Every structure is written in structure tokens, then in C-alpha cells.
Amino acid sequence: MNAATSAIALVDCVSFYVSCERVFNASLVRRPVVVLSNNDGCIIARSPEVKQIPELKMGTPIFRVEQVVDAHDVAVFSSNYALYGDMSLRVMEALHEFSPEVEVYSIDEAFLGLDARPRQSFLDYGREIREKVYRWTGIPTSIGISQTKTLAKVAQRFSKKSPEATQGVLDLTDPSDQAQVLEETPVEEVWGVGPAYSKLLKAAGITTARKLRDADRRWIRQRMTVVGARIVEELRGVRCLPLEQCPQARKTITCSRSFGSVVESLEQMREAVGRYLSIAAERLRRYRLAAGVVTVFINTNRFSQEPQYSNAVTYELAQATDTTEELLEWALKGVEKIFRPGYRYKKAGVLLNHLVPADQLSRRLYGDSQFERSRRLMRAVDEINARHGRDTIRYGVAPSDDSWKTRFSKRSPLYTTCLKDALTVRR
């Protein structure tokens, strides 16, 4: 039985995007699988089998390794973010069954606050979490447990590297177990130690997490500020980073994409930016926020040998708004201002800034009734799209052939978010 009465666990979904694909396609189990970025460009997720193939590294353009992919019978998928987002929600909901303290750190990671259970060690507690999450969602996880977030992160990484020895769960709440793991952890793998700090520490002979833990705290603070001092204390088992159960308020909402094919006409650019603005505005309302600033940007392909051009324009609104109608007016105005004919554009995007709570919007001196009608319309549109699928109702802009849209030629079905794609069982 561990002496610790409480601990922090880091639960990380193993090869999350790949695992989501495997949940609904049993033929992919133990087969090499990769998931690609937007427009089926680069590798952004790999199964453990692919990690054993040297040529298939993260970020590798898929067109450069097609022969390797064929030789190893690698299954290739386009990104399916709707599926991955929904599966992430299911995993996080499952974790709430084990603790009321859950900090969602990313789409595939979460910290949990754990209290000691009678006649159950933290190791067994972690194994129970791992087994039940897999049973309920089909997603495998690796779990690290210790007194602090930083130590839990070290434990989780070690369990991921040595799944045979740890069976996916490592408990480092006992200080006597920490020294060896910290000694085998390179300093650059410590949570919060970036490339610049890693170079600084190695120059001073601090090459492992254990040496960082035992370093002079004042020396670390002088060179790494209070951030470095907190890392040292966390490695020593002193909790400096609390669990954040309330997400921090968003400061900006962005929607940007690389085009499936180059855009050369103003009409196509208007439709693309209009589409991105609609998505950003929908997110704005989902978080119950309103925007006071709209920024639009467009870029050519900086990797090509063609003439280059990029530009952006920002409008500060007299009054914050959360309606697509008002935001779209400014976004399209921005497109027309910065668009230059004669260039082949590869990317565009919209940023919404100066976000404020939507329920604090003040009444307008002019046009208040029209604004309220627009907000009611937006609520109705959001409800219909939530029920029947995105784009069931949307704003229309100048027509085009849609060739600019992002390519997902190898995307799997939307198993959990689209009724027609749901799996059926036949007897």
C-alpha cells in the first residue's frame, strides 16, 4: 500500500488518431497505419508498427514515401477530426467516472486527481482505469501516476516507452522508485524544458531528469526563471501546478485552411473566407462569446517558385457581436481589400479577437431589434445544424466550383457523428 493519500494521474491515449480508426475497423489491428494532415499532405499520426519503419517519420510528405508505404502494406487515412473529437469526448467522460477532478490537457491527454482507496494501490487503481476506458471506448491508454503533474508526465512517458515492463501503467508515488526512472529520462523530455533550456542545462552537465531534480534551485531560477524553479520543485514531489478543472477563457478563435487546389479568383476566395468565417462564428457561439475584432489573411505557397504575396487586414468593430451576418460582412470586406489578382493562393484564414462573454453584450443605440433578430436566427441555425449535420443551413456567398476545399480523399466514415455512417450489425 502506498503511503501517499492522494496523487495525480496523467492518462494519455496511445496513437490516438490511429486508435480511433482501429475502433471501427478491426482489420487495422496490428497493421501499420498512418493518418495524414489536411489535403493528405504529411504524416501526423503513426501506429506503433509504423514507428519501426525509419522512412516513415512524423511530418514526412506522403508522396515522397509511397513506395515504402506500399512495400510495408501501410493503411493510409485522411484526418477525420469530427470522429477524433467525438471519441475524445467519450474518453474524457469515461475518466470522470473515476475522479471529479479532471483537467483535459489536450484532445488525447488528461490529468486526474486521485484519492487513495482502501486495500487498493495506486498502481491497481491505474490499471482499473486503463482497463475500463479501453472496454468502454476501445481506446488504449498509458498512465503515469505520482505526486505532481511533472512526475506524472515522466511516469507516463516511461510507461509508454516500456509497455512490456509496465503494462501501460507506472506508479511513481513512492520516492524510492523515482530515482531510477528520473535517471533514465533525458532532461529534454521533462515537461516544460524546451530546446533552449535543454541546451543550457546540458552545457552545465545536467543531462537527466534526476540531475535536474538535484540541481541547485537558486541557480536554476537565475537561468530559467520561476518556471524552471517550479519544474525542480515538481520533480522533488512538491506540487506547484494545480489541476485546472475550469478551462481558461479563450482569447482568440481561428479558422484557417490550406486549399485543396490553388485559388486564383476573387469569387473563390470570397467563398473560402466566408466558409471559414461561418465555422469560426459557430465556435464563437458555442463558447458563448462575442468578438470585437476580425482579422482576415491570405497567403500564396511559400514553398513554390511562383510569385509570392501575403497580406492581412484587421477591423475593430464598434460593438462586439456573435452573429455570422455581421462578422461575415467585415470578413468579405477584408477579402476584397487585400486580394490581388495574378497570384496563386494556397491558404486563407479568419481570426476573431477581443472576445467577451456574449451574455454581457449591451443594448445598441441603433439597430438593436435587428441585432436581436439576427441572434435568434443564429440560435435556430445552430440548432438545426447540430441536429441534422453541419452546413444543413449556411450563408451563401459568391458561387464557385468548390475546387478550393480541403482534400480528404482517404477519410473514413463519420461513424459516431453521422447517422448514415453508423455501423450496422446483421444477424
N, C-alpha and C positions, 0 to 999 in steps of 0.2 A: 504494500500500500504506500503510495506517495505521501510525503509529509505535507506537500502543498495543499491548501484548501481551495485554491482557485487557479485557473490557468487560462491562457489564450491559445486557441487553435487556429491555424491557417489551413483552409480547405481549398485546394486547387484542382480544377478539373483537368484531367490528363488529355493532352492533344484535343482540346475542346471541340474545335470545328470538325475535326475528323471523327471524334466520338459521336457527335450529333448525327453525322451521316451514317455511322455504323448502327445506331439505334434502330433505324428503319430499313436497313439493308444488311441482312446477316451475311451475305456473300462477301462483305468487305472485311469481316473479322479476320485478323492475321494477314490480310493482303495489304501491300503498300498503297497508301492513299495520300494524295496532296490536295489542298484547296488553294485556289488562285485568287488574286486580287481583282479589283474592278477591271472590266474589259479583258478578263482572262489573261492578265499580264504576267505577274510574278507569283512565286510560291510564297504563301503566307502561313500555311499550316501543314505539318507533316505528321504522319503516323510514326510510331517507334521503328517500324520496319524501314521506312524511308530514311530515317536518321542514320542508318547504317550504310547508305549509298553516298559516297563522298561527293559526287557531282550534283546531288540534289540538295542544295543549301537553301536556307531561308533567303528570300529576295531574288532568287535566280529566275530570270525570264524563261518562261516555259518553252518558247520557241527555240532556245539555244540547247535544250536538253531533251528534245523529242525522241531522239534515238535511245537515250538512256531510259526514258520512261517506257518506251516500247520493249526494250530488252528485259526490263525487270517487271513487266506487266503491272505498271503502276496505274491505279484508278485516279482519274483527274476530275475534279469538280470545281465549278464556279462557286463563288461566295453566295451563300443563302442566308443573308443576315436576318430575315424575318424568322426563319427556323431557329437560328442560333440564339436570337434574342428571347424567343419564347421558351426554349429549352433552359436558358439561363434563369429565367423567372421560376421555372419549375424546380431547379436545383436550389435556388435561394429560399423558396417556400418550404422545401423539404428541410433545410437547415434550421428554419425557425421552429421545427418540431423538437429540436434538441436544446435550444437556448433562446431566451428572449433578447439576448444581446448579439445582434448580427450586424456587422459592418460590411456592406457589399463594396469590395475594393475595386473590382473590375468585372467584366462580363463573365469571367471564369474563376474568380477568386473571392473569398470572403473570410473575414476574421470572426471567430465566435468566442464569447466569454463562457467559460465552463466552470461550474462548481463541482467540487469533489462529491462523489457518490459513495454511500456505504457499500463496502465489500466489492468495489469495482475500481480498478486503477484507471488512470487517465489513458493508458495505452489501450485497455479494453474498451474504454469509452470511445476513443478514436476509431477503433475497429468496428464498433457498432455503428457509428455514424457513416463510415465508408461503405459498409455492407448494405445498410438501409437506403442510402442515397442511390447506390447502384441498382438495388432492387426496385425502387420507386421510379427512377428516371432513366436507367440504362447508362448513365454517365459514370465512368470510373474516376476516382479522385486519389490524390495523395495528400496526406495530412501531417502537419508538424505541430507539436504541442509544447509549450514552455511557459515561463512566467511573463514574458514580454513579447510584443509583436516582432521585434527584430530577431529574437531567439526562435520564435515560432517559424519565421521565414527561413532561418538557417536549417531548422529541423525539416521543414517541408522540402527544401531543395535537396537535402541529403537523402530523404526518403525516396524522392523522385529518381535520384541518381543510382540508388541501390535498392530497387524494388524487391529483389530476391531476399535480401537480408532483412529488410524492414516490413515487407508485405504491405507497403504503401502507407504505413503509419509509423512515426517516430516520436516518442515521448522524451523530451529533454527537460522535464521539470526537476529532475534530480541533478544538482550541481556536479556530482561526481561523474555523470555521464556526458557532461558538456565539453570537457576539455579536449577529448579525442576528436569529437566532431568538429569543434572550432579549429583544431589544428589542421584538419583535412579540408577546411573551407578556405579557398583563396580570398584574400582581402577584397578583391574586386567583385566578389559575389555577395558581399554583405549588403543588405538592403540600405540604400542611402549613400553608398560610396560610388560615386560616378567616376568616369575616366580620369578627370583632372585630379581628384582626391586620391585615386588609386595610384597614379604616378607619383604623387607627393609622398604617400605612405611607403611605397616600395623603395623610393630613394632613401628613406630613413630606416630601411631594414624591416619595416612592418609589412610582412607578406601574407600573413594568415589572419583569420578572424580571432584566433587566440592571442596573437601578438597585439592586435588592436585592442582587445579587451584589457590586456595587461599594460597598455601604454600609459604614459603619464597624462592624466586628464587635462592638466593645465597646458601642456604642450599641444595636445590635440585641439583644445579650444582656441589657442592662439592662431593655429593654422587652418582650422576647419570650422571656426565659429561655434556658436551654440549647437548647431546641427551635429557636428562631429562629437561634441561632448555628450549629447543625448544618445548617440549611437553607442559610445563606450559604456555609458550607464546601462543602456538596454542590454548589451552583451554581458554585463555583470549581474543581470537579473533585476535591475531597478526599473520599474515601469514608468516611462516618461511619455509614452504615446498612448493616450486613452482610446478606447473604442469609440468611433464616431457613428452612432446609430441614426443620426439625422443628417441626410445629405447636405453638403454645403450649397448655399444658394448659387445658382448658375449666373455667370457673369456675361456669357455670350452664347448664342446659338448659331451654328454654322451648317450650311448645306452646300457642298461643292462636289463636283464630279469631273472626271476626265471623260471626254466624249468617245463614243464608240467609233466614230469617224470624224474627220476634221470638219469644222463648221466655217463656212465662208460667207454666208449671207446674214444680213441683219434679221430677217424673219426667223431663221433657225435659232439665232442667238436669243431673240426675244422669247421664243417658246421654251428654250432650255432654262434661261434665268427665271422665267415665270414659273416653270415647274419646280425649280429649286426653292424659290420664294414660298410657294404653296406648302412644300414639305416643312420648311423652317417655321412658317406661321402655325402649322398644325402642331408642331412640337412646342411652340410658344404657348399655345392654349392648353396643351396637355399639362404643362408645368404651372399653369395659371399665372402667366407672366405677360407683360406688355413691353414693347420695345420703343425706345426713344431715338434710336439711331439705326439707319440702314446703310450698309456698305455693299457695293457690287464690284466684282473684279473679273477680268478676263485675261487669259494667257494663251500664247502660242506654245508650240512644243519646243522647249529649250534644248532638247537633245537632237533636234533635227538641224540640217544645214540651211534651212529656209530662212527668210527674213523674220526677225523676231520683234514682237510687240507685246507689251503687257500694260495694263492700266487698271485703276480703281477709282471709284468715286464714293463719297460719303455724304449722306444727308442727315442733318439733325432735325428731327420733327418738332414742330411747335408743341404737340401733345402726344404722349405715348399712346400706342394703340396695339391691339391684338387681332385686328381684323385683316384678313387676306386682301380685301378690297383696297384698303388704304396703303398697306405695305407694298402691294403689287404695283400701284401707281408710281411710287417712288423708285422701285426696282427697275421698271421698264424705262422710266425717265433716265435712270443712270446708264442703262444699256445704250440707249440712243446717244448719250453724251460721249461715251468712251469708245464706242465701236468705230473701227477704221476699216474700210473695205481694202481688199488687196492682200489680206493676211489669212493664213490658215490656222484657225484657233483650235486648241486642244482641250482647254479647261475653262470653266467659269464657276462662280460661286456667289453666295449671298451670306452676309454676316449681320446678325441682329444684336445690337449692343444697348447699353444703358437700360438694362432690364429692371422692371419694377413690378411688384405684385399687381395683378390685374384687378383685384378687388379694391384697390386704392385709387383707381382712376377717378379723377374729379369730373364733375359735370362741365360741359363745354358751353362757352358763351354763345357760339353759333353752331348749328348743325347737330345738337345733342340728340334730338329724336332720330335723325338719320343714322347716327353712330350706334344708338341702341338697337335699331332695326338690323344693322349690319352684324352686330354681336349676336343677336338672336338667330340670324341666318347662319352664322358660323357654327353656332352650337348645333343647329339642325343638320348642317352638312357633316360635321364631325361625327354625330351620332349615326347617320346613315352610312358613312364610310366605315365606321367601326363595326357596324352590323353586317354590311354586305361586301366589304373589301375596299382597300384604298383605290381612289380615283373613280368610284362609282359616280360621284359628283365632283367636278372640279371646275375651276375657272378656265375659260378658253382664251388663248392669245392668238397671234398670227399663225395660220396653219403652215405646216411643213411636212416633210415625208418621214419625220421621226428617225432619220438615219443617225442623228447625233446621240441617241440614247445609249447608255452604257450597255456593253455586251455581257451577257451571262449565258453563253451557248451551252455550257455543261452543268447548268444548275439543276439540282434535284428538286422534286416536288415540294410544295409548301405543306408538308404533312400535317402540321398542327394548327395552321392559321388559315387554311383554305379548305372548305368542306369538300370540294370536288377532288382534292388531292389526298384526302384522308384514306388510310389503308382500310381495305375491306377484308373480312375473314369469311371464307367459304367452307362449308362443311362437305 
